[in-house]
Amino acid sequence: MDLDTLRHGNFAKLGEAVTDWEQMTKKLAGLREDADNNLKAKADKANWHGVNATVSREFITRTAAEFADAHTQADSITRILSDTRGELIGYRTQLNDAIRRAAEQNLTVVDTGDGTFSVTGNTRPDWSSDPSGNAGATDQKVVDAFRKEIEGILTKATQSDTSAAEALKILVDQAKYGFADASYADRDQAAEAVAAAEELAKMAKKPAGMSLDDIESFNRTMAKYHDDPLFAEKFATGLGAKGTLQFWTEMSFAHAGARGSELNTMKELQSNLGLTLATASFSDSDAMRDWKKDLIDERNTNFRAAKSFSPIGGLGSQVISSLMRKGQFDTEFLDDYRKELFKEDKAAGDSNTDDRWVKGYDALDLVFGDGNGRDPLKGLFEGLSHNPEAAEHAFESKADLDHMLGTTVYTDRGQSLGRALESAVTGVAENDFTSSAPPHSAGQVKIMANIMTAVAQPSGGADLVSKGLADSLGNMAASYMPEISRSLGSSNAVVFLTNSADAEGLETTDVARFLSVVSADPAGRAGIIVGEGVYTSGLLDAHLSDPTLFDGPREQVLEDIGRNAGIIEGIVAHSVADENVQSVVEGEKDYNDALQKKGDFVKTWLGTGVGYGSVSLFPDTPVGAATGAAVGGFAGGVIGLAVDRLMESQESEGVRDGALYVSAKDLYASRDSVNEQTQASVMDALERHHVELPKDGTSDTIRRAVNDGWNDASDFLSDTKERPRG
């Protein structure tokens, strides 16, 4: 900054700009509140159908989010401008004070242009006759001191001005359309983030020189800033796409076989780096658009460490995907990357995908503690599991879905694929237990229907369950209990409350076979049982508290709900009984463990007091709203008591007298269990809402309905699959 620019700086216009931004921020705060409390809140409660269920709802949600981002961006700009103006005025005061003090000591400070200045002593004509020949009384030490002081002031002012300009430019460029959600309290906070990114990018360009202590320091900084948009973009663009991939390649090679504290450090580095790149991916600046394009373009480049003994390292896609296991990446970026990767994976055919990615690439382990990263689809699926929108896009094509499901027989990508599918059909990211689960869209129901069709196939469907997808399939079934209930044939489908955009979108035969096949796995079975128990108790609670939800006698409601519970749990129990009895008994511990895990999570969730349909129901996999926003009060005691009873009634009794006896006893014990569970939930709801119904008559209605459903379940199975005789 030139001396005269600061010395004579008029910051009135900057002050006016700050005032304008302050007023704008206040106005946007009001608009944000109105959009959130009125526009979005009303949209969330509305019962959408058809095109409105997807297009209009999504438009309103995005619009409300844009108002929030606009306020956040305006507030950040206001704070940065205000802070910078205050700093520059302070530096101007310091500069003028220094110049005044210099003048008092017969020194002149002059701007010499291009950021330079001079400090010189004043001459006095009356000293011309001094015998010593001195023309003034200037002390060079004093001159140097003033020069150093003024230089320091100008340096700080320059840093304040340029760092603010850089931060504002990155902030505004984050979004090509709309607004960024980056929030900063002042210029210093934004400038520190940018400076930290520059320092880490500089270190990452020379990975060979990074000791373990350096990496730990690197980790601490990145852990602090990985969610910061300015930091993330500056780091990514500073390192470049190719540099980013090379950095992780070098780190993976240098620390291959890490153990103990070194392994933990590398796990943290992989996580922090992935989270940082995920944050950066949301920027739509020119620099980041180039970075994302370049990253995808490098997917087939061979990356090898400088000191590697092998000429073959890892493909760019393998390196990229190994860094997608944490964090939510931008939808458009994931879409572009996924299209290219799916195309290459499909070209290999279902049975050759493992050879396509693994063969010849065994010299590099890109993942610390969880596989080796050689199958890039696994990392991509993990990335999709954190972005429901991108996950839904990925599986809209039935051909793509069928291919990916088919490859699980020949690879170990089943669990990762399962998590991505969960995200796609539920609309909630993996491990996100805070977001409200949106109603199922027609597109999501279609994907779920296609998944059910694949699992229901007599040839190959059971293989999907045994290849790591069972837990996810059970959780998906739990999330789709409303649609499943309607598909299984109640004459009064409206009893089964839902705000799904396509409540009747599942095919009955596929549903029955799907439940049957998934039940063979303990984790899958546990998901179905807990989901049915929670949904049934919630339905009873809702209908008995609000008779207007169904235009008909309450007895009919109880019969329909009871029969539905009998059908679903009957399909599960009959399917288990049809299998080899010894394997069923041996699997009881796994089943009880899975059931305990899911039940414990539901009880923990209930303890938060959050309304049903607002949070996830199962550990590790959000399954979201089951009955819809039209029903309230689901976090009350009825569901909690139902979960407790469910956990208490599922203690394994072990092997008894013989295989047939165990099979039959387990079957009828299951029928009695669902009967008792459903009847008890009715009584809980009656007591809670002070509803007067005959106790014995109501229990008998439920008993008969459950038994009817139980018998229907056997017929469903016989009509849809070949069953053992006995």
N, C-alpha and C positions, 0 to 999 in steps of 0.2 A: 504494500500500500504506500502511495506517495505521501510524503510528509504534509504537503499543502492540502491534499485531499482530506486527510484526517483533521489537520489543524483548523481548516475553515469549513469542515463538514457541516452541512445543514440537514439535520435528521428529521425535519418537520414532515416531509413527505412519507418517510418511513413510519413516523408516528401515526400519520393519517391511515397508512396501510394497516398498521396494527389495530387501530380503532375499528376500521372496516371489518377486519377479520374477527375481532371480538364480537361485533354485532352479528356477523354471519354465523359464528359458532353458536351464539345464543338462539338464533332463529332455527338453526339445524337441530339443536337439542330439542326444541319443541316439536319439530317435524318428526324427529326420531321417536320421541315418546308417543306421539299420535299414531305413527305407523305401527309401532310395536303393540300398543295397548288397544288400538281400534282395528286397524287394517289387518294385521297378522293374527291378533287374538280372535277376531271374528272368523277369519278364514280357517283357523285351526278347529274351531268349534262347529263349522258348517258341515253339513252332510253332502259332500260333493258326489256327482255322478257324471259318467261319460267323459267328454273332453275336458270339462271343468275340473274333474278330479286330478288331472295331470297338468294341463296347460295353464289354466287360471290359477290353481293353487300354487304351482311353482312360480308363476309370474309374481303373485302377491308376496310370496316368501322372499324372493330375490329382491323385489322392490323395497321391502321393509329392511332387508339387510343392507341395501345400498344407502338408505337414509342413515343407518347406523354408521356405516363406513364413511359417509360424507361428513358426519359430525366429528368422527375420530380424526379424520385427515385435517379438517379445518382447525380443530383444537390443537393438533400438533403444529401446524403451520403458524398459528397464532402464537403459541408458546415459543417456538424457535425464533420467529421474527422479533417478538417482544424482548426475549432474552438477549438476542444479538444487538438490538438497538441500545439496550441498557449498557451492554459491554462496550460498544463503540463510543457512546457518550462518555463513559468512564475513562476510556483510553484517550479521548480528545482532551478531557480535563487534565489528565496526567501529562499529556504532551505539552499543552499550553503552560502548565505550571513549570515544567522543565525548561521551556524556552524562556519564560520570565526569569527564572533563577539564573539562567546562563547570561541573560542580558545584564543582570545586576553585577555580574563578574566580568563585564566588558567582553562578552562573547556573542557572536552572531551565528544563528542557525539558519541555513538557507537550503531550500529544496533545489537540488541540482538535476532533477528529472530521472525518469526510469527507475524510480524507487530508491534513488540515492540522495544524500544530503551532506552538507559540510558544517563543521563547527570551527569557526575561526575567531582569533582575537581581534578586537577593535584597535586601530592605530590612532595615535594622538599627535597632532602636528607640533604641539609645544615640546614634544620629547626629541625633536630632531637635533637639538644641540647637546643631547646627552652624550658625554664622553665615551660611554660604553657602546654606543651605537644601537641600543635597543629602541625599537619603535613602539613598544607597549609593555604591559606587565603580565602577559599571558603565561600561565603555568600549564605545561603540556599535560601533566597528570590530571589537571582539572578538565582540560579539553577532552582527553580520552574518557574520563569518567562520564561527562555529559553525553559524548557520542555513544557510549555503551548503554547508558540509560535510555536515550531516545530510540536507539536501535531496538532495544528490548520491547519498548512500548509499541513501536511499529510492527514488530514481529508478531506480538500477541494480537494486535488489531487485525493484521493480515490473516492470521490463523482463524480468528473469530469470524471474519467476513467470508473467507473461502470455504471453511468447513460448513458454515451455515448454508452457503450457496450449493455446495455439493450435497448436503443432506436434503435440502429442499428439492433439488433436481431428482435425486434418486427416489424420494418420497412421492413426488408428483408423477414420475415415470413408471411407478410400480404397476399402475393399471392403465392400459391403453384406453379402455372404456370404463366409466364408473370411477370408483374411488378406492384407495388403499386403506387397510385397517391398521396400519402402523401407528403406534401411539408413543409420543415422547413428551417428557415434562419440560424440557428446555433444550437449548442448543448444545450444551455440554453433553447431555445424555446421548443425543444423536451423533455428535462428533466422536465420542468415546467408542460407540459401536462401530463406526466406520474405521477408526484408527485400529481397533482390535482386529477387525477383519483384514486390514492391510498387513498387519504384523503376522497373522496366522498364514495368510496366503504366501507371504515371503518365506516363512519357515517350510511350508509344504512344497515349495519349489525345489527344496534341497533336502529330500527325505533321508538321504544317506547320512546327513549330519545330525539327525535327530536322535538323541539318546533317550532312554526310557524316562528319565527325569523331564526331558524336553516334551515328550509325548504326554506325560501327566500334567504338565503346565498347559500344554495345548488343549488337553481335555477340560481342564478347569475353566479356561476361557470360553471354549465352545459350549460347555454345559450352561454357562451363564447367558450366552447370546444366541443359542441355536434357534430360538423362536423370534428373534429380532429380524424384521424384513431388511433393514438397511445393512446389517451385519452379514446376513445370509447372501444377499445379492453381491455385495462388495467382495466377499470371500470367493464365491463361485466364479464371478467374472474375472477377479484378480488371478485366479489359478487357471481359468480356462477349462473348457470341456475335456480336452485331451489331457491337460495337466491334472485334472481331478481324477481321471481314470488311472493315470500313471502313478499318482500319489498312493492310491489305495492298493494298486498292484505291488508297489515297492514295500508298503507297510505289511501286506499279507505275506510276502516272501521273506522279509527280514525277521518276522516274528512267527514264522511257521513252527508249530509244535509248542507254542507258549504254554506255560503251566503256572499255577498259583497266581501271585499278584500280577505277573506279566500278562497272563491270560485275561484277568479281570480288566486290566488297563486297555487291552486291545478290544475287548467287548464294548467297553465304554466309548472307545474311539469310533468303532463302527456305528454304534448307536448315535453318538453326537454328530458324526459326519452325515449320516443318513437324515437325521432330523433337520440339520442345517440346509441340506440340499432340498429337502421337501419344502421348507419355508421359502427358499429362493425360487423354487419352481412356480410360485404363484405370481411372481413379478412379470409384468408384461412390457418391460422396457425393451428398447431395441437390443441392448447388450444381452439381456437374458433370453430374448427370443432366439438370438444367434447361438447362445450357449446351449439351449435345449435342442435346437436343430442339430448342432454339431455333435452333441452327446449321442443322439439317435444315429447320426451318420457314422459314428465310430463303432457301431454295434458289432461289425464283423472284422474289426481291426484286431490284430494279435498284439496284446499287451504283455510284455515280459519284463521282469525286473532286470536292472543293469547287470547284476551279478549272477543271474540265473544260469544254471548249467544246461537248461533245455532251450532249444530254439522256439518251442511252443509254450506260450504262457497261458493267458486267458483271453477269450473273446471279449470285446467291449461290452456286449450284452450281458455276459456273465458278471463282469465287474459292476455294471450299472445295477443289475438286479440284486446283487449282494448288498447294495446300499439302500434298497427299498423296503427293508424289513421293518423299519421304524418310521413313524411319521406319515402324514397325509400329503401326498403329492398332488399337484394341480390336475384337474380332470382332463383338460385338453392335452397336456403333456402325456398323461397316462394313455389316453386314447391313441395318440400318434405312435407311441412306443409299442403299445399292445398290438396294434394292427400289423406292424412289421414283424413282431415276434410270433404272433399267431400264424402269419403267412408262412414263415420259415418252419415252424413246428408242424403245421399241417402238411407241408411238402414232404416231410419224412414219413408220413403215415403213422397210424396209431402205434404200431409195434416197433417202430424204429426211432422214436423220439429220444430214447435214452442214449442210443448210439450216436445220434445226431449231435448231442451236446456234450456227452461225457467222454466218448472215445477220443483219445489223443490229447485230452486236456486234463491230464492227471498230475501235472507238475505244480499246480498252484491250488492252495486251499484258501478260498476267498471269504469264508465265514468262520468266525471263531466260536466254537462250542456248539454249533448247530448245523450239521451237514458240511458240505464243502463248497457249495455255491456253483457247482458246475452246470446244474440245470437252471437256466435263467428264468424258466417259467415259475419255479417255486418262489423266487424273490418277487417276480411280478405279481403273482397271486397274493402274496403277503401285502404288497403295496395296494392292490385292489381291495383287500379286506379293510383297509383304513379309509377308503373313499367309495362309499356306496353308489354314488352317481356313476363313477367310472366302472365300477363292478357291474352295474346293471347294463351299461353300454356293452361291456365285454361279452355278455352271455345272451344278448338279444337274438343273435343268430342261433337257431337250433343246430345248424351244422357245426358251428364252432363249439357249442356246448357239448354236443355228442362226441366230437373229436376229443375234447379235453377230458371228458369222463372216460372215454375209451382208453386213453393213454395211461390212466392210473393203474391198469393191470400190469403194465410193463415198466412203471417208474415208481418212485416213492414220493410223488407230488400230491398224493391224495389228501392229506391233512391241510396243506396250504390251499389246494383247490376248494376244499370244503369251507374253509373260512371265507374265501372270496365269494363263494356262492351264498353263504349266509348274509354277507353284507349286501349282495345284490338283491336278494328277495325280501330282506327285512328293512332295508333303508337305514340301518344303523351300523356305524363302523365298529370293528372289533375292539373290545375293551372300552368302548365309550359308554359309560354307565350314567352319563349326565344328560345326554341329548334326548329329546322327546322322540319316541318312535313314530314316524309318520304312517298314515293309513297306507295299506298296500295299494299300489297303483295297478292299473290293468296290465302294464308291461311286466311288473314284478310277478303278478299272479300267473302270467303266461310262462315266465321262466320257471316258476315253481311247478307248473303243470308239466313242462318239458322234463324237468328233473324227475318228477314222479313217474312219468312214462318210461324214462330210462331205467330207473330202479325197479320198476314193475315188470320189466322184460323177463320172461322165464329163462332165457338164455343170457347170462352175463349180468343181470341186475344184482344178484346176490354178491358178485365179485366186487361191486362198487362199495358195498357195506364193509367188506372185509379188507379193503385197501385204504383204510384211514379216514373214510368219509362218515362213518357211523355216528359219531358224536355230533357232527354238524347236521346230519340229516335228522337226527332226533330233535335237535333244537329248532330246525326249520319247521318240523311238524308241529312243535309246540306253538310257534309263532302263527301258524296257519290253522289253528284249531277252529276259528269261526268258519272258514271256507271248507275245512274238512267236515265239520258238523253239518253244514248245509248240503254237502255232496252226498252224505250217507243216507239221505232220503227221509227227512221229516216232512209231514204234510203241512206243518206250520214253520217254514224255514225262518220266518221273521223272528221267531223266538231266539234264534242264535244271533245275538246282537253283534254288529260289525260295521265299520265304516270303510270297508274294502271297496275299491272301485269296481271289482268284479267278484262279488261274493259267491257266485255260482260258477266260477271259472275252472274248477277242478273236476276231472272225470271220475265217476264213482268207482269203476273197476280199478283204475290206476291207484286211487286212494287206498282201497282195501289191500291191494297187493303191496303197495309202498309201505303201509303200516306193518304188514306181515313180515316183509323182508327186513326192514329196519329193526324190528323187534328181536331178531336173532342175535343182535349185538347188545351186550349189557348197557353200554353208554347210550346207544340209540333208543333202547327200550325205556331207560330212565327218563330221557327227554320227553318221550311221548306221555308217559304216566304222569310226570309232574305237570306237564303242560295241560293235560286233560283235567287233572285235579284242580289246578288253579282256575282254569277257564270255567269249569262247572260250578265251583263254589262262588266265583264272581258273578256268573249268570244268575244263580239263585238269589244272591244278595241283591242284585240290581232289580230283578223282577218283583221280588217280595217287598222291596222298599218303594217301588214305583209301579203301580198297577197299570199306568197308562202306556207302558212300553209294549204291551200286547193287548190287542182288542179281542179279549176272549176270557173264558173262565181260568182261574188260577190253577185248577186241577189239570187243565190241558197243558199249561206251561210246565208244571212239575212232571207230567208224563213224558213230554217231549225231551226235556233235559235229562230225565232219568234214563230213558231209552237210549239217548245218544251216548251217555256215559257207559252204559252197558255194551253198546256196539263197539266203541273205540277200545275199551279195555278188554272186551271179549275177543276182538280180533288179535290183540297182543297176546292174551293168555292162550288162546287156541293155537296160535302160531308157535308159541314156545313149546306147548305140549306136543305138537306135531313133530318137533325136532327130536334128535337122539336124546334120550332122557339123561344119560350120564353126563353129556356135555352141558346140559342145562343145569344140573346140580353143581357141577364144577364151576360154572359161570356165575353162581349166585353171589359169591363174594365180590366179584367185579361189578355186578349189578347193584348190590347194596352200597358199594363204595361210590359208584356213579350217582346213585339216587341221593346219597348223603351229601355229596358235593353240590348237587343242584338244589336240594332242599335247604341246605345251610345258606346258600346264596339268597334264595327267596326270602328266608327269615331275616337275613341281614338287610335286604332291600326294604322289607316291610317296616323295619325299625327306623328307616329314614323318614317315614311319614309322607312320602311322595305319592301322589295319586296314581292309580293303576292306569297303565297306558302311557305313562310319562317316562318310565325308565325300563331298563332291561330286566329280564327275569332270571337269566341263567349266567353262571360264571363263564368268563372267557368269550361268550357269544351272546350279544344282545338280541333278544327275540321280540322285544317291543310290545306294542299295544295289541291286545287280543280281542277286546270287545268294543273298542272305539270310544271316541271322545264324548259320545252321547250319554255315556254311563259314568256316574261319579261315585265317589266313596269306596272305591275298591281297595284302598289301603287299610280298611278297617279290620275288625277282628275275625270276620268270617274266613277270609283267605288264610290268615295266619293260623287259625285253629285247624283248617283243612290240611295245611302243610305239616303241622305237628302230628296230626293223626296219621298222615301218609307215611311219615318217617317211622313212627312207632309200629305200624302194622306190617312193615316190610322186612322184619327180621327173618333171616334164613333159618329154617329148622333142620337143614341137613338131610342126609340120606336116611330113609326109613326102611320098611320091610322089603320093598322090591321096586323095580323100575316102573311097572305099570301103576302100582299104588302111589308112588311119589308123583307120577305124572298126573293121575286123576286128582289126588289130594291138592296138588298145587293149583290145578285148574279150578276146582270148586272153591278153594280158599281164596283165589283171586276174585271169583264172582262175589263171594261173601264180603270181601274187603271193599270192593267198589260200592256194593249195596250199603254197607255201614257208613262208608265215607260220604256218600251222597245224602243219605238220610240225616246224618249228623249235621251236614252243612245246611240242610233245610231248617233243622231245629235251631241252629245258630242264628240264621237269618230271621226266623220268626221271632225269636227272643230279642234280637237286636232292634228290630223295627216294630216290635209290639203288635205283631199281626196275629189275629185270632183265627186259627184253623184247628180242626180236630187233630190232636196229636197222633192217635192210633190210625185214623183214616189216612192222614197225610203220609205216614210212614209206609202204610200198605200200598198206597198209590205209587210211591217211589220204588218199593220192592218189586212190585209187579212190572213196572216200566223197565227197571234195570234188567230183570230176568228176561223180559221180552227182547230187549236189545242184545242181551248176551246170546240168546238163541239165534237171533238174526245174524249175529257176527259169524257164527259157524256156517250159516247159509251163504253169507257173503264170500267167505273163504272157499267154500265148496264150488261156488259159481265162478270163481276167478282163478283157481289154481288146483292142481292135482294134490290130493291129501292122502296120507297113510290111512289104511283101514284099521279098525280096531273097535 
